[in-house]
Amino acid sequence: MYILGINAFHGDSSAALLKDGKIVAAAEEERFVRKKHWAGFPKKSIEYCLKEANINLSDIDYIAINKNPKANIGEKLKFILLKKPDIKFLLNRLKNIKQLENIENIIEKTFNITFKKKVEYIEHHRAHMASSFFASTFEKSAILSVDGFGDFVSTAFGYGEKNKIEIFKKIYFPHSLGIFYQAITQFLGFWNYGDEYKVMGLSAYGKPIYMDIMRDIVILKDDGTFELNLKYFRHHKENIEYEWSDTVPYVGQLFSEELEKVLGPARKKEEPITEHHQNVAASVQKMFEEAVSHILNYLYKEIGIENICLAGGAAMNSVMNGKIYTLTPFKKAFIPAGAADNGGAIGSTLDVWCEVLNRERVYRMEHAYLGPSFSENYISNVLDNNKKILNENKCEINFIENENKLCNLVAQYISEGKVVGWFQGRMEWGARALGNRSILADPRRKDMRDILNLKIKHREPFRPFAPTVLREYVNEYFEIEDDVPFMEKVFPIKKEKHNIIPAVTHVDGTGRLQTLKEEQNPRYYKLIKKFENITGIPIVLNTSFNENEPIVCTPEEALDCFLRTKMDVLVLERFVIKRK
C-alpha cells in the first residue's frame, strides 16, 4: 500500500511517500526549485517520491494532506462573530482553504491525469504530532505541537500510545508562541520567512534584561496555557499580507506600534546590530523557554510519563530543546528531522496508516536520508561536461576506489585546515545537513568560523557552527548525554573542551550537536573516525552545503557552489576534486 503525504500552499512545501507503513522517500520542494522555504504545490517533490519508488500516481492508494479546512469550525465562527476582523483577513484564508479543497483538481491538472483516489485531510497539529510520536521508538509518550498557526490552532497538547494519538487541549488563534517569536524576529530586522534561527543564535550574545516586558507580552496561565497581550500585535484584527502560493513565503508586519513604545524603534535591515538588539534577542529566547517549559511541566503533571515528543516550527528551536532535561522532569525527548511544516507530509501519511487504517506502527525514524542520490556514472558525466571550467579553476580530479583511503585522505585534508564539500548518498530530509550534503572543517581551529562565514557561507558572523560527534564520545565532550541524530538539541560543552574545539563552541559555551552511530551513516562515521586517528578529536565541524540558498541536491549544484566559493576540496561520492 502506498500513501502520498503532501504539505501544500504553505512554507516548506514537501512530499513524502509511505509504503506498507514505512517512509521510503521524502523531500522539500525548495531543494528542486532552489528557493528557500518554497510555498505552493510540491510538484517536483511528488515526482521525486514516485520516481524513487518506481511507481506512478495511479499506484497511490491514499493522498494525505496535513490540513483539514473543516477542523475547529466552531472556534473560527466564534472568533469572526466576536472580533469582526478585516474582510480581507477572511478572504485570504478562504482562498487558502479553496486551494486545499481543490487538491484533486490540482493534481489532475498538474500531472495531466484523472485521479480519483481517496484524499484524507489530517488536522494540522495532528499531522505534526504523528510526524514525531509515530516515528519515535516510544510506546507511550506525552506529545506537544507548537507553531505559528495551522487549522486555527497554535498549540496542541497530546498523548500517544501504540498507534493512537489523543489531543486533549488546544490553544486557538490569535494566541501563538510562533507568532510571538516571529514578530520579535521582524522587530530585530530579520524579515525573511524562517529567520527565527538567526535570533536564536544572536540571543547567546545578549542578556535577558527585558523580561518584565516579555512577561507582559506573553502571559502564562495556571492551566498550562498562555495568552498574548494582543495590543502588541496586528495579526488578529488587521489584514496581514501573506504569500503562500508558488513563491518564497512572505509574512507582513506582525507587531504593532505598542511594541516599539516599550522596546524602542524596530531595527531596519541595513542597520548594525547593537547590544540592545542582542539583549532583546536574549529576552525573547528566554521568554520562549519559560513558556514552552511551562507547557511541558503541565503536560508531565497530566500525563505522568517521562517521554516527550515535540513537533511544529517551534520544535526547531534547538536551544530550548536542549534545556528540556533541566527545565522539566522529562527524561527522554524525541524531535524528528523535519519538525516544521515540511514534516506534515510525513506526519499525515503516518496518521492515515495508524489512525485511519488502524495499522500497527512499523516505521522508526532512525536516519533522515530520504532524498535523491546519484550514481558515480552520473557524477563522472557531470565532471566530464565541466572539464573546461574545472581546468580554468586549476582543479585536479582523482577517483579513490578504496573507501578507507578516501576517508583517510579527506580526514587528512580537514586536519590540515582545508574546507571540504562532502556529497554522498541520499540527500537529507529536514533543515539540517547530516553528513550527506555537508561542508566539513576542523573544529580545533579558532579562526575557522570566520573563514567559513566570510569566504564560503557569506552570512552573519554571530551565527554558530555545529559539531558532528561520534555517539560514544558525547559524554566526554558535552554536559548532557543523549542521542541527537538530527542536530535538534543544543547542549553545554564541557569547559575544559572549549579551547580544544573552539570552532564549534558558541559564545555561551554550547554546541548544537549531531550524534552519529556507525549504522546511521557508515562512510561519514568512518571519515570522522579517521579524523580522530589523526588528531585525537572524534568531532568535525559540519555545516550545510550551500551559500545563502537551499542545501544542494544534485552534483551539479555541489560543483557550482564549490567553484563560486573558496572551498578547498569537493568530494562527490568517491571523486575528489581539489584546487591545485
Secondary structure, DSSP 8 states (H G I E B T S, - for coil): -EEEEEE-SSTT-EEEEEETTEEEEEEETHHHH--TT-BS--HHHHHHHHHHHT--GGG--EEEES--TTTTHHHHHHHHHHH---HHHHHHHHHHHHHHHTHHHHHHHHHTS----EEEE--HHHHHHHHHHTTSS-SEEEEEEEEEEETTEEEEEEEEETTEEEEEEEEETT--HHHHHHHHHHHTT--STTTHHHHHHHGGGS--TTHHHHHHHEEE-TTS-EEE-GGGBSTTTS---EE-SSB--EE---B-HHHHHHH-S---TTS---HHHHHHHHHHHHHHHHHHHHHHHHHHHHH--SEEEEESGGGG-HHHHTTHHHHSS-SEEE--SS-STTHHHHHHHHHIIIIIS-----------B-S----HHHHHHHHHHTHHHHHHTTEEEEE--SHHHHHHHHHHHHHTT--EEEE-SS-BSSSS--SSEEEEE-TT-TTHHHHIIIIII---TT---EEEEEGGGHHHHBSS----TTS-EEEEB-GGGTTTSGGG--TTSEEEEEEE-TTT-HHHHHHHHHHHHHHS--EEEEEES-SSSS---SHHHHHHHHHHTT-SEEEETTEEEEE-
